[in-house]
Amino acid sequence: MAKKSSIKVRLVPEAKPDSSFFYYAKKPTKGEKAKVKLKVKKYNPSTRKHEFFVEKKLPPHSK
């Protein structure tokens, strides 16, 4: 079976990482872009403004 070419990461607001709102994005697993943390300007409906969202790890699964 082949290795995955991308992983799923969670984007949380930079100013307030414990916010209830977040985005999901795909990120490559190989190459130069895999080593760089994502930082994207997106809309945050809780503050009703565009803010920077940064990459965080996905929370662990609950079984």
FIMAR-953847 format. One record per residue (C-alpha): residue in one letter; x, y, z. Coordinates in nm, 3 decimals, padded with zeros to 5 digits. Example, Ala and Ser with C-alpha at 12.3 -4.5 7.8 and 13.67 -1.06 7.14 Angstrom:
2
+------+---------+---------+---------+
! code !      c1 !      c2 !      c3 !
+------+---------+---------+---------+
!    a !  01.230 ! -00.450 !  00.780 !
!    s !  01.367 ! -00.106 !  00.714 !
+------+---------+---------+---------+
END
This chain:
63
+------+---------+---------+---------+
! code !      c1 !      c2 !      c3 !
+------+---------+---------+---------+
!    m !  00.000 !  00.000 !  00.000 !
!    a !  00.127 !  00.347 ! -00.089 !
!    k !  00.210 !  00.617 !  00.163 !
!    k ! -00.021 !  00.915 !  00.199 !
!    s !  00.078 !  01.221 ! -00.002 !
!    s ! -00.099 !  01.465 !  00.233 !
!    i ! -00.210 !  01.493 !  00.595 !
!    k ! -00.499 !  01.673 !  00.759 !
!    v ! -00.412 !  01.963 !  00.991 !
!    r ! -00.627 !  02.189 !  01.204 !
!    l ! -00.606 !  02.568 !  01.165 !
!    v ! -00.685 !  02.765 !  01.483 !
!    p ! -00.693 !  03.144 !  01.535 !
!    e ! -00.348 !  03.280 !  01.614 !
!    a ! -00.476 !  03.534 !  01.867 !
!    k ! -00.705 !  03.290 !  02.052 !
!    p ! -00.599 !  02.924 !  01.999 !
!    d ! -00.856 !  02.791 !  02.249 !
!    s ! -01.143 !  02.929 !  02.038 !
!    s ! -01.429 !  02.695 !  01.947 !
!    f ! -01.397 !  02.776 !  01.575 !
!    f ! -01.132 !  02.620 !  01.349 !
!    y ! -01.067 !  02.513 !  00.990 !
!    y ! -00.925 !  02.190 !  00.847 !
!    a ! -00.670 !  02.188 !  00.563 !
!    k ! -00.462 !  01.934 !  00.373 !
!    k ! -00.085 !  01.965 !  00.384 !
!    p !  00.174 !  01.767 !  00.181 !
!    t !  00.384 !  01.508 !  00.363 !
!    k !  00.690 !  01.539 !  00.136 !
!    g !  00.897 !  01.824 !  00.000 !
!    e !  00.973 !  02.177 !  00.118 !
!    k !  00.612 !  02.270 !  00.195 !
!    a !  00.583 !  01.983 !  00.444 !
!    k !  00.838 !  02.146 !  00.676 !
!    v !  00.671 !  02.491 !  00.684 !
!    k !  00.387 !  02.560 !  00.928 !
!    l !  00.073 !  02.693 !  00.763 !
!    k ! -00.038 !  03.049 !  00.839 !
!    v ! -00.350 !  03.158 !  00.651 !
!    k ! -00.572 !  03.465 !  00.676 !
!    k ! -00.934 !  03.345 !  00.702 !
!    y ! -01.268 !  03.468 !  00.833 !
!    n ! -01.348 !  03.406 !  01.198 !
!    p ! -01.727 !  03.418 !  01.255 !
!    s ! -01.694 !  03.441 !  01.635 !
!    t ! -01.512 !  03.776 !  01.610 !
!    r ! -01.664 !  03.863 !  01.268 !
!    k ! -01.322 !  03.961 !  01.129 !
!    h ! -01.051 !  03.820 !  00.907 !
!    e ! -00.767 !  03.683 !  01.121 !
!    f ! -00.457 !  03.472 !  01.084 !
!    f ! -00.506 !  03.102 !  01.146 !
!    v ! -00.205 !  02.884 !  01.230 !
!    e ! -00.149 !  02.511 !  01.209 !
!    k ! -00.194 !  02.288 !  01.514 !
!    k ! -00.198 !  01.912 !  01.550 !
!    l ! -00.526 !  01.726 !  01.539 !
!    p ! -00.661 !  01.627 !  01.881 !
!    p ! -00.617 !  01.261 !  01.977 !
!    h ! -00.897 !  01.019 !  01.895 !
!    s ! -01.126 !  00.906 !  02.174 !
!    k ! -01.203 !  00.535 !  02.157 !
+------+---------+---------+---------+
END
